[in-house]
Amino acid sequence: MAQEPTVVDLDDEDLKSIETGFYSLYTKDQKIEAVTLYCSGKSLAEAAKIINVPAKTVVGWKRRSSWWDEIALKHRKDLQTELDNKLTNVIHKTLEELNDRLNYGDHKFDTKTGDLVRVPVVSRDLAVIMSNLYEKRALIRGEATSIKQESQATLQTLEDKFKSFALQLQQKDVVSTVELPPLGNN
């Protein structure tokens, strides 16, 4: 069931941009509701019908009015905050349930007795749970979550550097001649 869109709460500064300009037959509330409905998933035509404004007018507001984008951005931020709060609530409930299962076991139906019993969580499931939670905690903390190794590329880079170094040594190599005394005749 679709939730009724909430009307965006705007401050006086936001409302100034709606009021400025030419005379309008339509109220600020109708304009705000049009943007709100559109941002909540309604088409422009549906929004126009709901607020009892011609569709062409609503399309014009969207295309030519600077206030439309300002209100839409604020509405999207409000929706994002609302979604974040809901997800946080679900995460907390899920962690409570997970903690219960880890402490007391999963609920299983015993076909022999017809009772609901608790059995320890399977070790494979525990390993997956631990791995996922550990990785997510590392992400939150900004820690590494994987090790990327590019051995072939690294070896090629080292080879190239050694060749370059060897060429530089050859170019700087100075051959000096030193007269050595003859061998064996002392």
Secondary structure, DSSP 8 states (H G I E B T S, - for coil): -----------HHHHHHHHSSS--SS-HHHHHHHHHHHHTT--HHHHHHHHT--HHHHHHHHHH-HHHHHHHHHHHHHHHHHHHHHHHHHHHHHHHHHHHHHHH-EEEE-TTT--EEEE---HHHHHHHHHHHHHHHHHHHT--------HHHHHHHHHHHHHHHHHHHHHH----------SS--
